[in-house]
């Protein structure tokens, strides 16, 4: 019986899009929250800690493939796990 222990470290870059190479279902299952410029954001599609940016959805607009349109915004990114007590 082998148990995998999840670390509390975040990848430098994470995406919620399953088609992205930066998608990680195990980490996303732990309910990741993002603070961007000190404010909690709920519409983040992707982030990069080292480069200091997030991609947020642009309202309800969709691209030609039906994916939400995103805008890249620069600033300090702080990911955290909402499941931590």
Secondary structure in CASP SS format (residue, H / E / C, confidence):
PFRMAT SS
TARGET T0000
AUTHOR 0000-0000-0000
METHOD secondary structure of the structure
MODEL  1
X C 1.00
X C 1.00
X C 1.00
X C 1.00
X C 1.00
X C 1.00
X C 1.00
X C 1.00
X C 1.00
X C 1.00
X C 1.00
X C 1.00
X E 1.00
X E 1.00
X E 1.00
X C 1.00
X C 1.00
X C 1.00
X C 1.00
X C 1.00
X C 1.00
X C 1.00
X E 1.00
X C 1.00
X H 1.00
X H 1.00
X H 1.00
X H 1.00
X C 1.00
X C 1.00
X C 1.00
X E 1.00
X E 1.00
X E 1.00
X E 1.00
X E 1.00
X C 1.00
X C 1.00
X E 1.00
X E 1.00
X E 1.00
X C 1.00
X C 1.00
X E 1.00
X E 1.00
X E 1.00
X E 1.00
X E 1.00
X C 1.00
X C 1.00
X C 1.00
X C 1.00
X E 1.00
X E 1.00
X E 1.00
X E 1.00
X E 1.00
X E 1.00
X E 1.00
X E 1.00
X E 1.00
X E 1.00
X C 1.00
X C 1.00
X C 1.00
X C 1.00
X C 1.00
X E 1.00
X E 1.00
X E 1.00
X E 1.00
X E 1.00
X E 1.00
X E 1.00
X C 1.00
X C 1.00
X E 1.00
X E 1.00
X E 1.00
X E 1.00
X E 1.00
X C 1.00
X C 1.00
X C 1.00
X C 1.00
END
